[in-house]
Amino acid sequence: MAAGTITLRASGARLAPPHQPAPYYKVAMRERSHFATRIGIFCFLMQISRRCLAFAACLCLTAGFTAADEKTLNPQVQKIVDEVSEARIRAILEKLVSFGTRNTMSNQDDPARGIGAARQWILNEFKSYSPRLEVRFDKYRVKKQGRIFKDVDLYNVIAVLPGKKLPETQIFVSGHYDSLNLGNRPAGGAPAGPGTDAPAAAPGAGNGPPTLSLEQQEKNAELPAPGACDDGSGTAAVMELARVMSEYEFDKTLVFVAFAGEEQGLIGATLLAAKAHKENQVIEAVLNNDIIGTEVAGNGRTGNSTVSVYSDESMDSPSQQLSRYVREIGERYMPSMKVDTVFMQDRLGRGGDHSPFQMEGYAAVRLSTPNEIYANQHHATDLLENMSVPYTTKVAKINAAAAASLAMAPKPPVILRQPGAGRAGANTGTATGAGRRPTPMISRGSGYDAALQWRAAGPDDGIKGYAVVMRSTTAPYWEREIYAGKTTQLTLKDVSIDDAKFGVKAIGLDGSESLVTPYAYPPRQKTEIETVQ
């Protein structure tokens, strides 16, 4: 179908898409319509005939301009979600805990205990899942610095499931397999909480930062650190998803990563993210799982049906768009779960392995329980009996739904003008100005409309069409959705672009949705005004 322009006219506050026969897109907006309920009540009160009831039912079913119709579930994605096994996640956790410690600085040569034994087992498990998985160590020699108290070999463990159509585009699912024990909390010290723990100081060290000898630090590195929840839970989810998803084929490449060195300052993730950026790797999304194993907080707060997804604080950033995607897809396939998007990079003053990827320009989020037990974190009490495997399984299923949907979906549309393009987006052969930042293809059309343009990020033979989304400037989530069809332009008559946010996403032939590309206009740049002296 040739690219063209579709014009829709606003009627009050509601926008409706043109009729289209595809089973996937019947939705005009996200808000729920109570039209069917009102018809039912009316029919009951008036005791109308069966013929009228049938007519009313037809009205409900054919009200294609309302949001009553739900998006369909992809059978393959649903099957993947259903195959995630709680029993297997439990078995993985039991094995991870059995290594005694997984401290990055612990013994690397013991075949049964420590970080070396743990990483080798993870590698072997990845290899056992499917011959489709390309499994390897991602090794670095890290110099003594910060919490790395001596030069050390650090190994991320990676399993890659190559994509069939878009293999250069990667979807990461990650957790960290290293653990930590900071020792006993000083008597009479601050209550358990982030930042209140520190290794015991050496004798005569005073009240300043602890000064430990190399021998003392090596001894501390061998303390029992079961790390069941932090972050055996995330590692178990990653491994189980690698097992399940390696039995399927996807358009994009899936990368399952168990990071090391997280407890020493996000070392493994930082090194891998920097290498990916240097090599111009295309990473569309990073779903990082850290502390997804507790449903009862240290203060007694309880909840096993909510997961927090941290992104960042920049409005409509790639990471925020990813968090919205995880929410929508996760709740679609796991309706018993509530996905809370938190527009912060992480919990206050803390960090995770998604952060280095954000710093390299990639969309990355952290999935985490809202109910942490601070007293167990980084201590010998972070045991399997102090966490909830059923909760970890639920969060793993949300990961499965989001990762599978992204790996099957087209690439997000491109909305920035090409070099030399004019205001309308067409190539005029003239430069936009030296040093000028590219701007999105959105304008006022004839003066008071919302005229949007976009283009496919590559071949469009796998794209069924596009959908434009809208929301108010203060709303956290997209509120309205208009299916535009297989076109690269859409004009919304009498809709102002000055008080709303807009975005566009691609819809695959199987109904899979890409991430939304927002029409984010660059902020006005500071200018220097010359004056006559």
C-alpha positions in Angstrom: 0.0 0.0 0.0 1.5 3.3 -1.0 2.2 5.9 1.6 -0.4 8.6 1.9 -2.1 10.9 4.3 -5.1 10.1 6.5 -7.0 12.9 8.0 -9.1 12.5 11.1 -11.4 15.2 12.5 -11.6 15.6 16.3 -15.1 15.5 17.7 -15.0 16.9 21.2 -12.3 15.1 23.0 -12.6 11.7 21.2 -10.6 10.5 18.2 -11.6 7.5 16.1 -9.6 5.4 13.6 -10.9 4.5 10.2 -12.5 1.1 9.9 -10.0 -1.7 9.1 -10.6 -5.4 8.9 -7.4 -6.7 10.7 -8.3 -8.6 13.9 -5.6 -6.9 15.9 -6.5 -3.2 15.9 -10.0 -2.3 16.9 -9.0 0.0 19.7 -9.3 3.7 19.2 -8.3 4.9 22.7 -7.1 3.3 25.9 -9.8 4.6 28.2 -12.5 2.1 28.8 -16.0 2.5 27.4 -19.1 1.8 29.5 -21.3 1.7 26.4 -22.1 -2.0 26.7 -23.0 -1.7 30.4 -25.4 1.2 29.7 -27.1 -0.9 26.9 -27.5 -3.9 29.3 -29.0 -1.8 32.0 -31.4 -0.1 29.6 -32.5 -3.4 28.2 -33.1 -4.8 31.7 -35.1 -1.9 32.9 -37.3 -1.5 29.8 -37.8 -5.3 29.3 -37.4 -5.0 25.6 -37.8 -7.9 23.2 -35.2 -10.4 22.3 -34.9 -8.7 18.9 -34.0 -5.4 20.6 -31.5 -7.2 22.8 -29.8 -8.8 19.8 -29.7 -5.4 18.1 -28.2 -3.8 21.2 -25.6 -6.6 21.4 -24.7 -5.9 17.8 -24.2 -2.3 18.6 -21.8 -3.2 21.4 -19.8 -5.6 19.2 -19.6 -3.2 16.2 -18.8 -0.1 18.2 -15.4 0.0 16.5 -14.7 3.6 17.6 -14.8 2.8 21.3 -12.0 1.2 23.4 -14.2 -1.7 24.7 -12.4 -4.2 22.4 -9.2 -5.5 23.8 -6.0 -6.2 21.8 -5.6 -9.9 21.1 -2.9 -12.0 22.8 -0.2 -13.5 20.6 -0.5 -17.3 21.0 3.3 -17.8 20.9 4.0 -15.2 23.5 1.3 -16.6 25.8 2.8 -20.1 25.4 6.2 -18.8 26.3 4.8 -17.1 29.4 2.9 -20.3 30.4 6.0 -22.4 30.1 8.1 -20.5 32.7 8.5 -23.0 35.5 8.4 -22.2 39.2 10.0 -25.6 40.0 12.9 -24.9 37.7 13.5 -21.4 39.1 13.5 -23.0 42.6 16.1 -25.6 41.5 18.3 -22.9 40.0 18.1 -20.8 43.2 19.0 -23.9 45.3 22.1 -24.5 43.2 23.2 -20.8 43.3 22.9 -20.7 47.1 24.8 -24.0 47.4 28.0 -22.3 46.2 28.4 -20.7 49.6 29.4 -17.3 48.2 29.4 -15.8 44.7 31.5 -12.8 45.8 33.4 -11.5 42.7 36.6 -11.4 44.9 36.1 -14.9 46.2 38.1 -18.0 45.2 38.0 -18.6 41.5 39.6 -22.0 41.4 37.5 -24.0 43.9 35.3 -26.4 41.8 32.5 -26.4 44.3 32.5 -23.1 46.1 32.8 -19.4 45.2 32.5 -17.3 42.1 34.5 -19.5 39.8 32.3 -22.6 40.4 29.2 -20.5 40.1 30.0 -19.0 36.7 31.1 -22.3 35.3 27.8 -23.9 36.3 25.8 -21.1 34.8 27.8 -21.4 31.5 27.2 -25.2 31.4 23.5 -24.7 32.1 23.1 -22.2 29.3 24.8 -24.7 27.0 22.5 -27.5 28.0 19.3 -25.6 27.1 19.5 -25.6 23.3 22.1 -25.8 20.5 20.6 -22.6 19.2 22.1 -20.6 22.1 25.6 -19.2 21.5 27.1 -19.3 25.0 30.3 -17.7 26.1 32.2 -15.9 28.9 32.7 -12.2 28.6 36.0 -11.8 30.3 37.9 -8.7 31.6 41.0 -8.2 33.8 40.0 -5.5 36.2 42.6 -3.4 37.9 42.6 -2.8 41.6 40.2 0.2 42.3 37.5 1.1 44.7 35.9 -2.1 46.0 38.1 -4.2 43.8 40.9 -4.6 46.4 43.2 -6.4 44.0 43.5 -7.1 40.3 40.9 -9.7 39.4 39.5 -11.6 36.4 35.8 -10.8 36.0 33.4 -12.9 33.8 30.0 -12.0 32.6 28.1 -15.1 31.4 26.2 -14.6 28.1 23.8 -16.7 26.0 22.8 -15.4 22.7 19.7 -16.5 20.7 20.3 -15.0 17.2 17.4 -13.4 15.4 16.2 -14.6 12.0 15.2 -11.3 10.3 16.8 -8.5 12.3 19.8 -10.2 14.0 21.6 -6.9 14.5 18.9 -5.7 16.9 19.3 -7.1 20.4 17.0 -7.4 23.4 18.8 -8.0 26.7 17.4 -9.8 29.7 19.8 -9.6 32.6 20.6 -10.1 36.3 23.8 -10.3 38.4 25.0 -13.6 39.7 27.6 -12.2 42.2 26.7 -11.9 45.9 28.1 -10.1 48.9 28.3 -10.4 52.7 29.3 -7.2 54.5 29.7 -8.9 57.8 27.9 -8.3 61.1 26.1 -5.1 61.7 27.7 -3.2 64.6 25.7 -3.4 67.9 23.7 -0.3 68.6 24.2 1.0 65.1 21.7 2.4 62.6 18.7 0.2 61.7 18.9 -1.9 58.6 18.7 0.0 55.5 20.5 1.0 52.3 23.8 2.7 53.1 23.9 1.7 56.8 26.1 -1.4 56.3 29.9 -1.3 56.1 32.7 -3.8 56.6 34.0 -3.8 60.1 37.0 -1.4 60.6 40.4 -2.6 61.4 41.6 -2.2 65.0 42.8 1.4 65.5 41.2 2.7 62.4 39.1 5.2 64.4 35.8 6.5 63.2 36.8 7.2 59.6 36.4 4.9 56.6 37.4 1.3 57.4 41.0 0.4 56.5 41.4 -3.4 56.0 44.5 -5.3 55.1 44.6 -7.4 52.0 44.4 -10.5 54.1 41.3 -9.2 55.9 39.6 -8.2 52.7 40.3 -11.7 51.2 38.8 -13.2 54.3 35.7 -11.1 54.1 35.3 -12.2 50.4 34.9 -15.8 51.6 32.1 -15.0 54.1 28.9 -16.9 53.5 26.9 -14.9 50.9 24.0 -17.0 49.7 22.5 -14.1 47.8 19.2 -15.9 47.2 17.2 -12.7 46.5 20.1 -10.4 45.7 20.5 -11.4 43.0 19.9 -15.1 42.7 16.3 -14.3 42.0 17.2 -12.2 38.9 19.8 -14.7 37.7 17.3 -17.6 38.0 14.7 -15.6 36.0 17.3 -14.9 33.3 18.3 -18.6 33.1 14.8 -19.9 33.0 13.9 -17.5 30.2 16.9 -18.6 28.2 15.7 -22.2 28.6 12.2 -21.5 27.5 12.8 -19.0 24.8 15.6 -20.9 23.1 13.0 -23.3 21.9 11.5 -20.6 19.7 12.6 -18.4 16.8 12.4 -14.6 16.9 13.1 -11.8 14.4 15.5 -10.0 16.7 18.4 -11.3 18.8 17.8 -12.2 22.4 20.8 -11.8 24.8 20.6 -13.4 28.2 23.3 -12.0 30.6 24.4 -12.9 34.1 26.6 -10.0 35.2 29.5 -10.2 37.7 30.9 -7.3 39.8 27.6 -5.6 40.4 28.2 -5.5 44.1 31.6 -3.8 43.5 30.1 -1.0 41.5 28.3 -2.3 38.4 31.6 -3.4 37.0 30.6 -6.1 34.6 27.6 -4.2 33.2 29.7 -1.0 32.8 32.3 -2.9 30.8 29.9 -4.6 28.6 27.8 -1.5 28.0 30.9 0.5 27.0 32.0 -2.2 24.7 28.6 -2.4 23.0 28.6 1.4 22.5 32.2 1.4 21.1 31.2 -1.4 18.6 28.0 0.5 17.6 25.9 -2.5 18.7 22.1 -2.0 18.4 20.5 -2.7 21.7 16.8 -1.9 21.6 16.0 -2.8 25.2 17.6 -4.0 28.4 15.4 -5.7 31.0 17.5 -5.9 34.1 16.2 -7.9 37.1 17.6 -7.3 40.5 16.0 -8.3 43.8 12.8 -9.8 42.4 12.3 -12.4 45.2 10.5 -10.9 48.2 6.9 -10.2 48.7 7.0 -9.2 52.4 9.0 -6.1 53.3 11.1 -5.7 56.4 8.4 -3.4 57.9 5.7 -6.0 57.3 4.3 -4.5 54.1 3.0 -7.4 52.0 2.2 -7.7 48.3 2.8 -10.4 45.7 1.0 -8.8 42.8 3.1 -5.7 42.1 6.5 -5.2 40.5 8.4 -1.8 40.2 10.0 -0.9 36.9 12.6 1.9 37.2 13.6 3.9 34.2 14.8 7.5 34.6 13.5 11.1 35.2 13.7 12.4 31.6 10.3 12.8 30.1 9.7 10.5 27.1 13.3 9.1 27.2 13.9 5.8 25.6 14.0 4.2 29.0 10.6 5.7 30.0 9.2 4.4 26.7 10.5 0.9 27.5 9.0 1.0 31.0 5.6 1.9 29.5 5.9 -1.0 27.1 6.7 -3.4 30.0 3.7 -2.2 31.8 1.3 -2.6 28.9 2.5 -5.9 27.7 3.2 -7.3 31.1 -0.3 -6.6 32.4 -1.8 -7.9 29.2 -0.3 -11.3 29.5 -0.2 -11.3 33.4 -3.5 -9.6 34.3 -3.1 -10.7 37.9 0.0 -8.5 38.2 0.3 -4.7 38.4 3.4 -3.2 36.8 4.3 0.1 38.5 6.5 2.4 36.4 8.7 4.5 38.6 10.2 7.5 36.7 13.5 7.4 38.6 16.7 5.7 37.5 16.6 3.5 40.6 15.7 3.4 44.2 16.9 6.7 45.9 20.7 6.8 46.1 21.1 3.3 44.7 22.1 1.7 41.4 21.7 -1.3 39.2 23.1 -2.9 36.1 20.7 -1.1 33.8 22.2 2.2 34.6 25.5 1.8 32.6 23.4 1.0 29.5 21.4 4.1 30.0 24.6 6.1 30.2 25.7 4.7 26.9 22.4 5.8 25.3 20.4 2.6 25.4 16.8 2.1 26.7 17.2 0.1 29.9 15.0 -0.5 32.9 15.2 -2.3 36.3 12.5 -4.7 37.5 12.5 -5.0 41.3 10.2 -5.8 44.2 8.7 -2.9 46.0 9.0 -5.0 49.2 12.7 -5.3 50.2 14.1 -6.8 53.4 17.1 -4.6 54.1 18.3 -6.7 57.0 18.9 -9.7 54.7 20.6 -7.9 51.9 24.4 -8.4 51.7 24.2 -10.8 54.7 24.2 -14.5 55.4 20.5 -14.4 56.0 19.7 -13.8 52.3 18.5 -17.4 52.0 15.9 -19.2 49.9 13.6 -19.6 52.9 13.5 -15.8 53.3 12.2 -15.1 49.8 9.2 -16.1 47.6 9.9 -18.3 44.5 6.3 -17.9 43.3 6.7 -14.1 43.2 10.0 -14.4 41.3 8.2 -16.6 38.8 5.5 -14.0 38.3 8.1 -11.4 37.5 10.0 -13.8 35.2 6.7 -14.2 33.3 6.4 -10.4 32.8 10.0 -10.4 31.5 9.0 -13.2 29.1 6.0 -11.4 27.7 7.9 -8.1 27.2 11.1 -9.7 25.7 9.2 -12.0 23.4 6.9 -9.3 22.2 9.8 -6.9 21.5 11.8 -9.7 19.7 8.9 -10.4 17.4 7.9 -6.7 16.7 9.2 -4.3 14.0 11.7 -1.7 14.8 10.2 1.6 16.2 9.5 4.2 13.5 11.8 7.1 12.8 10.3 10.5 13.3 13.4 12.8 12.9 13.8 14.7 9.7 16.5 13.5 7.4 19.4 15.8 6.7 18.4 18.4 4.1 14.7 17.9 4.8 12.3 20.9 5.1 9.7 21.5 7.7 7.3 19.1 6.1 9.8 16.3 6.2 10.4 15.9 2.5 13.9 16.2 1.2 14.4 19.7 -0.2 18.1 19.4 -0.9 18.8 22.3 1.4 20.6 22.2 4.7 18.7 22.8 7.9 21.4 25.0 9.2 24.9 24.5 10.6 24.9 23.0 14.0 21.1 22.7 14.1 19.7 19.7 15.9 17.3 17.5 13.9 13.7 18.0 14.8 10.7 15.6 14.7 8.3 15.6 11.7 5.4 17.2 13.5 3.7 20.5 12.5 0.4 22.4 12.6 -0.6 21.4 9.1 -2.9 24.0 7.7 -2.6 26.0 10.9 -4.6 24.4 13.7 -4.1 20.7 13.1 -1.7 18.0 14.3 0.2 16.8 11.2 2.5 13.9 11.9 5.0 12.0 9.7 7.3 9.1 10.2 9.2 6.5 8.2 10.1 2.8 8.7 13.4 2.0 10.4 14.4 -0.3 7.5 12.4 -2.6 5.2 8.7 -2.3 5.9 7.6 -5.7 4.4 7.0 -7.0 7.9 4.8 -4.0 9.0 1.0 -4.2 8.9 0.6 -0.5 9.8 1.2 2.2 12.3 -0.6 3.6 15.3 -0.4 7.1 16.7 -0.7 7.6 20.4 -1.6 10.7 22.4 -1.7 11.9 26.0 -1.9 15.1 28.0 1.5 16.6 29.0 1.0 15.6 32.6 -0.2 12.0 32.1 2.3 9.2 32.7 0.8 6.9 30.1 -0.5 7.1 26.6 -4.2 7.7 26.7 -5.4 7.5 23.1 -4.5 5.3 20.2 -5.4 5.8 16.5 -4.6 3.1 14.0 -3.4 4.9 10.8 -2.8 1.9 8.5 0.2 1.4 6.4 0.9 5.0 5.7 3.6 7.4 6.8 1.5 10.4 7.5 -1.5 11.3 9.7 -3.3 14.6 10.1 -5.6 15.1 13.1 -7.9 18.0 12.2 -8.4 20.6 14.9 -6.1 19.0 17.3 -3.5 21.3 18.9 0.2 20.1 19.1 0.8 22.7 21.8 -0.8 21.0 24.7 -0.4 17.2 24.1 2.3 14.6 23.6 2.3 12.4 20.5 4.1 9.2 19.5 3.9 6.5 16.9 4.6 2.8 16.9 4.8 0.1 14.2 2.5 -2.9 14.1 3.8 -6.2 12.8 1.9 -8.6 10.5 1.2 -10.8 13.5 0.0 -7.8 15.6 3.2 -7.4 17.6 3.9 -3.8 18.6 7.2 -1.9 18.5 8.2 0.6 21.2 6.6 4.0 20.8 8.8 6.7 19.2 7.7 10.0 20.9 7.7 13.3 19.0 10.0 14.9 21.5 11.1 18.4 20.4 14.6 19.4 21.4 14.7 22.3 24.0 15.5 25.7 22.8 19.2 26.4 22.9 20.8 29.2 24.8 21.9 32.1 22.6 24.5 34.8 23.1 23.3 38.3 22.2 25.9 40.7 21.1 25.6 44.3 22.2 27.4 47.5 21.1 29.8 48.7 23.7 
